[in-house]
């Protein structure tokens, strides 16, 4: 059986138009349209060409439908930098991540979602205070933001290299929150992206909320307030700091020097002139894209790390997971921060399948 929607998914995942795929496999655009609409099923030789051109096993196109991730449900960043092909690729990757998540949740008891949904009209600063209070964080710095999100039931996956222009995105899938992060960013910028997406999950889950630039600005304000709570920043930040003083002051908060400067300006610690001067110096030193030393390590998923460690102990490899999902192992690696690389046993044989629900609940720090 051929599943037309999976051809559409695979084509979008590779950022191809129907015309582009048709040219790759030597058929007409009309044929691709017929394949995707279900009007016609590709013959075996064409299916083989499709499989090779798109980098998906033939079995991928014969499995059950996967619910498509709707663009209107997603909070995208860097929309001005992204073309339609990259948006489609990112959404398709998210659809495959959902299938992987379901595979994992069938075998492991994952933390239940515990993310506040605040109503429209709550200002970002207050929202950040509410979430910190509900999560018992006080005013202290957050050591590892991805770990915190996962403890609170947020599922965190990585964005693939093909979506490099995309900073991050997030969405609610029913009652389950998801965040996707770009692994090409610095550790400091990735943390801010994660906090930004938490802001979307908290503030923009309802239909009657700002969209586009207003929503991005609110999420940005939430992230700054969540990572750098006002009372602690005002109590500890240097007055009229030099750039070198800022570099030292940012260390406990694990944010970029630019983010700390912006927060201090927002809290009226820096004058407009002083802030502009610091921004110019930050740009001249190249710190907008490359943080000054010492840089923090990029955070990664403890859920996925523990899941794959448990599977490895059972002899289950990424190759077997990929076979279950009808994708190639590289597709998995791109979604799980590169944590799924597990070699086959020395014999090269296929290990026994782990039993469903055979693992205890994950213990998260």
Secondary structure as UniProt FT lines:
FT   HELIX           4..13
FT   TURN            14..15
FT   HELIX           18..25
FT   HELIX           29..37
FT   HELIX           44..54
FT   HELIX           58..62
FT   HELIX           71..73
FT   STRAND          75..76
FT   HELIX           79..81
FT   HELIX           84..105
FT   TURN            106..107
FT   TURN            120..121
FT   HELIX           124..134
FT   TURN            135..136
FT   TURN            138..139
FT   HELIX           145..151
FT   TURN            152..153
FT   STRAND          155..159
FT   HELIX           161..163
FT   TURN            164..165
FT   STRAND          168..173
FT   TURN            174..175
FT   STRAND          176..182
FT   TURN            183..184
FT   HELIX           187..203
FT   HELIX           213..227
FT   HELIX           230..236
FT   TURN            239..240
FT   HELIX           243..249
FT   HELIX           251..253
FT   HELIX           257..266
FT   TURN            267..268
FT   HELIX           272..284
FT   TURN            285..289
FT   HELIX           302..313
FT   TURN            314..315
FT   HELIX           318..325
FT   HELIX           329..335
FT   TURN            336..340
FT   TURN            346..347
FT   TURN            356..357
//
